[in-house]
């Protein structure tokens, strides 16, 4: 099924960045979008701009998540909500930062899929887009965040197997560096200022365009994993460290 076969979408983490850009892109194609986030003021502004339906919800409230999402009939799920805490130094990470990152990026991520995917499978129609990260593919000195996105990676690949025969497609998008509020929330404004601007980085609209491309492929095509990075950013290789004599 291509984009023209879908009527509804739900985007988590919709109040800014990739989520907001995706809401705009889907709404521009005539999709009825439910925009999910915690920041009510931003959701309402986005709803006014795009015509999306705002849904203020804390995804870490599991009971509220199921009560709110399970009744919805959703064709496209963009599972985008996530955060990163204690990115710089795992050995000094606060326990609550570990818990919050895993609760949001893994547990809530899985509960959102569990709430909506059975309805897609029953209707034989749907596309799940999970926002992973290159941090889930390569070692990037972010053990907590990397572990959470590694979980997204394997959950996506395993779920692809379970979805066989249902007509529901699943795509994992793994971005490199994107200029959003993510780094500000993860490490603070000073760290963001020092990091961003070193080269021509991705914009949220670049990821939204990639999501739209994946969803709009013919029904027999499933783009399982898409790694998208700036031209001047690459991963892999070997770092040589001189041995001490």
HELIX and SHEET records of a PDB file:
HELIX    1   1 UNK A    3  UNK A    5  5                                   3    
HELIX    2   2 UNK A   17  UNK A   28  1                                  12    
HELIX    3   3 UNK A   40  UNK A   50  1                                  11    
HELIX    4   4 UNK A   62  UNK A   69  1                                   8    
HELIX    5   5 UNK A   90  UNK A   92  5                                   3    
HELIX    6   6 UNK A   95  UNK A  102  1                                   8    
HELIX    7   7 UNK A  103  UNK A  108  3                                   6    
HELIX    8   8 UNK A  109  UNK A  123  1                                  15    
HELIX    9   9 UNK A  134  UNK A  136  5                                   3    
HELIX   10  10 UNK A  143  UNK A  163  1                                  21    
HELIX   11  11 UNK A  182  UNK A  187  1                                   6    
HELIX   12  12 UNK A  189  UNK A  195  1                                   7    
HELIX   13  13 UNK A  204  UNK A  215  1                                  12    
SHEET    1   A 7 UNK A  53  UNK A  56  0                                        
SHEET    2   A 7 UNK A  32  UNK A  37  1                                        
SHEET    3   A 7 UNK A   8  UNK A  12  1                                        
SHEET    4   A 7 UNK A  76  UNK A  79  1                                        
SHEET    5   A 7 UNK A 126  UNK A 131  1                                        
SHEET    6   A 7 UNK A 168  UNK A 175  1                                        
SHEET    7   A 7 UNK A 225  UNK A 228  1                                        
SHEET    1   B 2 UNK A 178  UNK A 179  0                                        
SHEET    2   B 2 UNK A 202  UNK A 203  1                                        
END                                                                             
